[in-house]
């Protein structure tokens, strides 16, 4: 990840801080004392220190002004200031594209800083020559030397600032050539892949709920999305999250946000104290924290597992922090010697010999680190004592001390966990179950069975049936698989077979079946008679499906099949959608690594982890604290608009747009057999469904010839010939079929092997 990350508040703040630092260094308040020093040192006292001269000249590189007296008129001033704007613009363009790996970041930042400074100098020179008539620039060789030298010195300083203020974590180091290669990923389905993940996998019922509860504490973005997109969206239906207790996850997200808010308030106080005493010294705080992180973060050479840091890492962290603290105090004393006063003195922190600003910077960095460390320790304690497999208990309450709407919405989320209706938004009736992985449809003409040979006993005429009758038969057949046990191919926990109603959120209107007197959002639990009525009339925007799913690997993998049955005239329509809800992100499985109290190595990892995160957390703290403090105001304004729109718009969308389970979906499978088990369950449901439909039609006296042909097409659709030439003799497809082909016996190596031998 680059310096700006992915639009994170901390990354944006650091980039803004860098730009403001460069702009402040080039401001008239900073440039005039530097110019006075330059004149006194090299024109009055005629110092012969060339190195000092070059460094001071480089300090003029970011200079800008509002007065034209130093720039040969207004045109020269405009040319110079435009060049500085180009410099700042280049910084905002280059910084986000710098590599995050530690081994590449420093060289890249130094090169980027020098090139940025050099390009901005050339642009400024070109503008000066274009806008100022009869400009006297001196010999070309001297001019090029001075510009190049200043760009090199100033650009190097700029590169160091870019590297130190970078928020990207160092990429993983590798000690072998093979380890540097990207892990091999095998595509499975539309968006899932298999990849090696060094985390435990789910195994017991309820594991996925624990993982998502842990995600509330280890992933700030996940907790924000759950609260903003699920809990606070009062007018929207709650999407199903199979295998998950959604109310428990929401309660933990609320608790995690409160815990994080208290941390951010303390960090905001630290941030404000430094900003009040000396605003530009916030840069010193970030540099101090960044330097401490880099010193303590030594690349790990292990590529097959997690290696916890040793004691030497803490020593490096302590020594580097002490050195940079002393350096910060020294810089404060040096800055106090600058001949500035008033606003510039406050901005640079040079008043009172620079001691208040330096002490505030060092003290602020220490307080920020201790605050983040305390938060991390509290989070670790909560994970160990409440979310391990041995200690987990579903939380209760969660609405105490909160607005009334929170309790009502929590109740709606809890009911959705046991609901039988999905109200969806857009074109996603499978919201909560992942995207469709496979689907097929059958249209079977309902014709009387023909039996000219008289070999089977059939009714004299077909016995009529309804879609409801066939659905009941399918439910009974699939439900019988629940107790069959794993020996027959079923998952240990069995299949869950249920009726599910799918309704689009824009077509509910005044449908009383989906609204209750005490709720705003559509209900997700329909009465049995309402479900039966929808089953009998499979038309319009509300449809019935028979859903069968299995919660495998502790609920981390959920294969599901949706069956829609309809009879229209003399035709039976059967549509099947397969879905596979893959595992949650591997980082959320961290809780299964925690067992008992922290070991010394784990304590060291916490200490170093807090050091690596303090800088960016401190930078984002004021924005996050303000965002959290304004949550209720923001929610009230949004809901007022939503309620008005719901009253005025007959096509208002009440549908769910996402689910808690899908917010945590990982792009990777964590074990190869998760893929195999998911495919096994979907194949099991598909074959038993087809067998049950054929059995039902046979028992009611309908011809199944066409159905059998379509069934064979579906079951054999995996046999595909792509290019090349295949020479095949006799072949047979289908139950009980056989094929025999006789080859003449031949001697020598040309005789056909097992592939051409007779077989069945």
N, C-alpha and C positions, 0 to 999 in steps of 0.2 A: 504494500500500500504506500502511496506517495505521501507527501507532506500534508496535503489537504484531505487525505482519506476519501471517504465517500460522503461529502457534504456534512460531516459531523461538526457540531458547534465548536469543539475544541480545535479542530483543524482550521476552520475558518478564522477563529480568533487568533491563532498563531500566525497565520498568513497576514492577517490584518495588523498584528503587532509588529511583524517584520517590516511591512510597508510603512507603518507609522514611525518606526525607529529610523529607517532610512530618510524619511521626509523630515523628521525632527533633526537629524544630524546635518541635513542640508539647509535648515531654516536660517533666516538672518540672525536669530538669537544665538545660534551655535557657530555660524560662519564668521560673524564680526569679531568675536574674541580670537578666533583662529587666525583671521587676517591680521589683526593687531599684533599677535605673537609673531607671525611670519615677517611683518615689516620690521618690527623691533629686532628680531633675531638676525635677519639676513641683510637688512638694508641699513640699520643704524649701528648694530654691534658687529655686523659683517662676519657672522659665524661661518666657519668652513666645514661644518658637519654636513656632508652631502646626504648621508642616510636620513638624517632628521629632515633635511629640506625635501627629499623625495616623499617622505611619509606625510609631511604637512601638505605638500602639493596634492597628494592623493586624497587628502581630507577635503579638498575643494571639489572633488568630483560630483557629489550629490547636491552641490550648492544651488539654491534658487533664491529669488528675491522678489520684492514688490516694487523696488525702486530701480530706475534705469541708470543711475549715476555711474555704476561700475561696468555697464555693458554697452557703451557707445551708443546710447539712445534706446528708444522703446523697441526698435526692431531687434537689437541684440538681446534685450531682456526676454522678448517673446521667444527667440530662438533657443536661448538657454533653458527657459522654463519648459518649453516643449520637449527638449532633450531629457529633462528630468522626468517628465510624464511618461516618455517612452521607456525610461529605466524602470519606473514603478510598474508600468504595464507588462514589461517583459518578466519582471519578478512574479507577477500574478499568473502569467502563462507558463513559466518554466517550473515553478515550485511544485505544482501538482503532478508533474510528469517525472519527477526524480525517483530513482529506484529506492526501495525500502530496505533492501538487504544491506547489512552493515558493511560487508566487504566492498560493496559497490557505491554506497551512498557518499562517503567522503570524497573519493576522486571525482564522482559525478557532480557533487555540489561545488567543489573547487573549480572545475572546468566550467560549469554553468555560471558561477559567479564572475569569473574572468571574462567569459564571452559576453555575458549580459552587460557588464560595465564597459567593455570595449565597443560593443555595438551601439550602446547609448551614447558614448562619446563621439563616435563617427556620425551618428544621426544629428547630434547637437552641432558638430562642426559643419556638416553639410547645410543645415538650416541657417547657421550664422553666415556662411558664405553666400547663401541664396538671398537672405533678407537684408543684410547690411551691405550697403554700397561702399566700395573702396576700403574694404576691411583689410587691416594690416595684421598679418598672421605670423610674420617672421619666416625664416628659412624652413623649407619643407622637411629637411632632415631633422632639425631640432624639434619642430612641431610633432613629427611622428614619434620621435624618441620620448618626448614628454608625455604625449597621450598614451603610448604603449606602456610606459613605466607606471603612470598613474592608474591605468586600467588594471594592470597586473596586481598592484598593491591593494587598491580598493576592491577589486574583484575577489582577491583572496580572502579579505575580511568578510565580504559579502557571502562567499562560499562557506566560510566557517559558521556564520550565523544561520545559513540555510540548513547546514547539517545538524547543528545543535538544536534548532527549533523544529526539526522534523519530528512528526508524531508517529511515523510508521515504525512498527516493531521490526527488529532485525529478523530477516528470514532465516530459516533453519540452515545451519552449516552442516557440511557433510565431510566425512573423512575418506570416502571411497568414491570411485568413479560411478559405480552403480547407484550409489545413494543420491547422486546429483540428478539422476534421471527422474522425470515425473513418474509417479506410481502408475502402473498399468491399470486402466479402467475398462471394464467390459460393459457395454451398453445393455441395459435390460429394460425394455419397454420404452415409453415415450421420453421420460426425463430422468429415470433412475439409472445409476451406475453402481458397479461394485468397486470398492477401493479398500485397501488395507487401513483399518482404523484401530489405533491402540487404545480402545476403550472396552469395558465390559458390555455384553449384550443382554437384553432383557430375557428373563426366563420364567418369572413368576407372575401370576395374574396381578394386575395393578401396577406393574413396573412403569408403564408409560405415563401414568398419572404422576408418579413420583418424579420422573424425569422432567415433566413439564412444570411441576412445582419448583424443582431445583432451577429450571431455566429462568424463572422469575428473578432469581438472585444473581445468576451468572451472566445473564444477557439482558442488558437494560432495554435494548430495542424490542425484545419480545414482550417484556412487561408493559412497555408503553403501548404496543400494538393491541395487546389484549384489553387493556383498560380503555383505550381510545376507540378501537374499532368494534369491540364486542360489548363491553359493559356500558359504555357511555352512549351507544347508538340506540336510544330508547325506542324508536319507532320501528326498528328492524327486527325481524325474527331471528332467533338464535339457531345457527346451523348445528347439525349433529357432529359430535366428535367421538366416533366409535372407540371403545376401549378406554375412554378417559372420563374421569369425574370432573366436568368442566367447572363446577362451582368451587371445588377445592383449588383448582388452578387460579381462578380469578381471585379468591381470597388471598392466596400467597402473592399474587401480583400486587394487590393493594398493600399488603404488608411490606413487600420489597420496595415499592415506591415511597412509602413513608420512611423507611429506614434510609433510603438514598436521599430523600429530601432533607433529613436532619444532617446528613453528611454535607450536602451541598450548601446548607445555610452556614455551617461552620467555615467551610472553604470560602464562601462569599465574604464572610467577615475578614478572613485573612487577605483575600484579594483586595477588598476595599481599604484595609489599613495600609497596604503597600501603595495603592493608587493614590490615597490621600497624601501620604508623606512624600512620595516621589514617583510620579506615574511611569517615567521611563525605566525605573528600576524593576518594573515587572519583567522586563527583558532579562535582567540579571537573575531574577528568581527562576525563570524558565531555563536559562542557560545552566544555572547551578543544578537544577533538578535533572536536566538532560545529561549533563556531564556525569552526575552520580550514577544515572542509569547505565550509561555506556561503559563506565568503569566496572560496574558490578556484573554486567551481562556478558559473560564469556561464552563464545560459541560452544555448543555441545557437539561432540563427535559421534555419539551414539545415534544409530539410525534405525534400530529395531525396537526401541522402547524408551521410556521416560527416565532420564537420569536427573535426580535431584541435586541441587548445588551443594558444594562442600563448604567448609568453614572459610576457605580462602576467598570466596566470593564476598563474604561479609567484611573481611579485612580490606579488600580492594574498595568496596563501597564506602567504608568508614574513612579510609585514607583520602580517597578522591573527594569526598564531601568536605573533609577538613581543609584540604588544600584549596578547593574552590571557595570555601567560606573566607579563608584568609585573603585570597586573591580579590574577593569582592570588597572586603574592608579596605584593602590597599587601593583599589580603584576609586572607592569613595573618598579617600584622603587625597588622591591625585586630582580628582575632579574638583575638590573644594578649592584648589589653587587657581582655577579658571576665573578670570575677571568678569564674572556675570553676577547679576542681582535681579531682584524682582521675580517676574514670571519665569524667566529662564532659569533662575536659581532654584525655584521650586520644581520646575520640570525636570531638571537634572539632579536634584537632590544635593546641591553643593552647599546649602546653608548649614551653619553649625559644624563646619569642617567635614561635612558629608557623613557624619556619624549616624544621625537618625535614619537616613536613607539606607545606609549599609546594614545597620542593625535590623531595620524593618525587613530588608530583603532576606538576610540570613534567617532571622526569626520566623518570617513568613514561610520560607521553604521548609523549615523544621516542623512548624505547626501543621502545614499542609500534609507533610509526609506522615506525621503521627495521626492525623485525622483519617487519612486514607487507610493506614495500617489498622487503626481501630475498627473501621468499617469492615475491612477484609476479615479480621479476626471474628467479628460478630457474625458475619455471613458464614464463615467456616464452622462456627459453633452451631448455628442453626441447621446447617446441612447435616452435621454429624449427629445431632441430638433429635432431629425431627423428621428427616427425610431418607434415612437409610432403610433398607428392607426390614430391619429388626425394630426400628423405632417409629416408623410412619404410622400416623393416625390421621384420618380425615379431619381437617379443621372445621370448626363451627363458628357461627357469628360472622364477623367481618364488617358489619354495617354499623357497629357502635360508634357514636360520635360523628357520623357522616350524614349527609342530606338524606331525606326520605326516599328519594328515587333510587338510591343505591340498594336499599333493602328489597324494593320491588323488582329491580332488575336482577339482583342475585337470585331471587326466587324463580324468575323466568329462565335464567341460565340453568338452575337446578332441575326445573321441569323438563327442559330440553334434553337433558341427559337420559330421560326415560320416555321421550316423545316418539310419536309415530308419524309425524308430518314434517315435511321439509318445504319451507317457503323460500324460494331461491330468487336471486336477482340475475337479470340478463339471460344468458343462454347456458346456465350451469345448474341443471337440476341435480347434479351429483355433488353439489357443494358440501364439503365435509368428508367426502369419500375419495378425493383425488380425481384426476382426469380419467376418462375412459381409456382402458388399455386394449380392449377388443370388444366388438359387438357384431351381432348378426340378427337377421330377421327371417321369419318363415311365414308364408301364406299358404295354407292348406285348404283345398276345396273339400267341403263336407259332403261326400258322395256315399251312397250305400255300398257296403262291401259286396264284392262279387266272389262267389265260391262255387264255380261250375263243377268241381269234382266232388263237392259235398263232403269234404274231409273235416270240416270244423263245424261245431255247433254255434250258430249265430242267431241273434234275434231275427224274426221275420222282417222287421223294419228297423231302421236306425232309431235309437232312443234319443230324443232331444236333450240337450244340455245347455247350460249357460256358462258364461265366463267364470261366474262365481263357483260353479260346480268344479270346473277344472282347477281353479286356484286352490280350492279346498283339498283336492286330490294331490296337487303338487306340494302343498304345505304339509300334508300328512306324510308324503313320501320323503321329502327332504328332512322333515322333523325326525323321522325314524333313524336318520343317519347320526343324530346326536348321541345316541346311546350305543352305537355300533362299536366304538372303541378304535384305537389307533391301528389295530391290525387290519381293518378294512380300508385304511387310507384316510380316515378322518383325523382331525387334530385332537389332541388330548382333551381339550375343553369342549369339543363338539361344535356343531354349527348353531348359530343363532338365526332362526327363521322367523320373520316378522312381516306384518303388513306395513307398508309405508306409502303415504300419500305425498305426491309431488305437486306443488302449485306455484305458479309464477307470481312474484310479488306485485306486479302491475295490474293483475286481473282479479284481485280479491274484492275490491269495491265494498259493497255492503254485505258480503257473504257472512252471515251470522255464525256459520260453523267455525270460522277462524278468528272470531273476536269474542272476548268476554267483557262483562261490564266493568271489571276492575283492572283491565290491562289496556295498554296502548298498542303494543306490538301484537302481531298475530300469535295465536296460541300454537303450540307444537304438539299438543295431545288432543286427538279427536276421539269422540265416542265411537264404540264399535258399530253402532247402527249407521253413523255418518260414513264410516269407512266402507261398510257394506253397500251403501247407496252409491258411493263413488265407484265402487267395483262393478256395480250393475250397469253403470252408464259411463263407459270409457271414452268420452268425447269431451271436447272443450279444453280449457286450460288447467283443469285439475284432473290428475290421473292417479290410478292405483298401481303399485308395483309390489310384487312379492320379493322381499329382500332376504338374502342369505349371506351371512358373513361369518368369519372365524377370526378370533383374536389370538394370533400366534406370537411367540417370542415375547410373552409378557404384555401383549397388546402393541408391540412395536411394529408388527407387520399385520395388516388387516386386509386380506383378500375378500372381495364382496362381489355378489352378482345380483343384478336387478332384473326381474322377469315381469314383463307387461303382457297381459293376455286380454284379447278382445275377440268377440264374435260379431261379425258384420254380415248379415244375410246368411249365405251358405259358405262362408269363408272363416276359417280360424286364423287369427293373426297372433304370432308369438314373437316378441322382441326381447333380446337379452343383451345387457351391458355388463361387462366385467370391469372391475376397478381393483387396484392394488394400492392401498395406503401404506407407503414405505415407512421406514424407521424415522424417529426424530433425530436431530443433529447429534453427532457423537459427543460434542462438548457437554451436552446435558446429562450424559451418562456418568459424568464425573462423580456424582454422589455415590456410585457403587465402588469407587476407589477408597472412600473414606470409611475407616473402620476403627472405632475407639478414639482415643486421644491423639493429638498431633505428635509425631516423632520429631526429634531435633532437625532432621533433614527437611521435613515438611514445614517446620517453623522458619527455617532459613529461606525456603521457597516463598513463604508469605512475606518475609521482610524484603526480599529482592523484588517480588512481584509488586508490592506497594510502591517501591522506588521507581519501577518502570512505568507505573500508571499515574503517579502523582501529578506530573506536569500537565498532561492532557485533561485529567479530571479537574484540576484547579482552573484551567483555562475555560472549561465548559461550565463550571459550577454556577456562576452568576446567571447564565442563560437558562440552565436547567431549573434552578431555584425559582426564577421568575416564571418560567413555563408552568411549573407545578403550582405555584401560588395563584396563578390566573386560571387554573383548570376549571374551577366551578363557574367563574364568570364566562369563560369561553364556552363551556357546556350549556349554560343557561341561554346564551345568545343563539347558539346553534339550534337548540331544541325549540326555541320560540319560532325560528324560521321553519323548522321541520314540521311543527304542529300546524302552522299556518298553511304550509304547502299541502299537508295531508288533508286539510279541510277543503282546500280550493281545487286541488287537482284530482280528477276522478281516476287518473292513471298513476297515482303516486306509488312509488316502488317500496313495498314493505319487505322485500326479500333480503335474505342474508347474502353478504358478499364474500365472506370468508368464515373460517371456523378456527377455533383455538388449535385444533390438531394440525390443520394445514399450515398455520403460521410457523410451526416448528418443524415442518417437513425437511428432511435432509436430501440432498441430491445423490447421496451414496447409500448403498446397502452396506451393512457392517459385517455380513457373513454370507458366503456363497449359498449356504443352505436356506437362507431366508428367501432367496429367489426361487429355489426349488420347491419349498413348502408352499409358497404363494401360488405357483403354477399348478401344484398338485391339487390344491383346494378348488381352484377355478375349474380345472378339468373334471374333478369329482362332481361338482354341482352341475356342470354342463351335461355330462353323460347321464346322470341320474334324472335330470330334467327331461331330456329327450326320451329316455326310456319310459318315464312316467307318462308323458304325453301320448306316446305310441300305445302304451298299455291302456290308457283311458279311452282312446279312440277305438281300439279293438273291442273293448268291453261294451262300448255303446253301439257297435255295429256299423262303424264308418270305415270306408276304404282307407288304408294306410300306405298304398303303393307309392303315391307321390311324396308322402311324408318320409318314407324310408329312403327314397332317392335323395331328398334334400338333407336328411340326416347324415347319410354317407358323405355327401359333399362337405358338410360342416366338419365332421370328425376327421376327414382326410385332407383338409385344406392346408395342412402343414407340409404336404408332399409337393414340392415345386421344382421344376426343371428350368434352370437359367443357363442358356447357352450350351455349347458342346453337343455331343452326340451320345445318346444312350441306346444300346441295343439290348432289348428286353424280350425274352421269350414269352411264355405263358405267365400271366400274373393274376392274382386274385385279391380282391379287397372286400372286406366285410366279414361279419361273424359266420363261422362255419365254412367259409370258402376255402378252396384248395387249388393248387396249380401244380402240374407235373410236366416235366420236360425230360426226354431221354437223350443222352449224348452218346455217340459211339465211343468205345474205348480206344484211346490212343496211347502209344508209348512215347516216352521221352518227356522233355520239359514242356511240350506244348499241350499236354493234356489239361483240360479244365480243372480248376480246383474246386473248393467248397462253394464258391459263388455260383458255379454252374451245376452243382450236383442236384439231384432230385430232392425236393423238400416240400414242406407244407407251409 
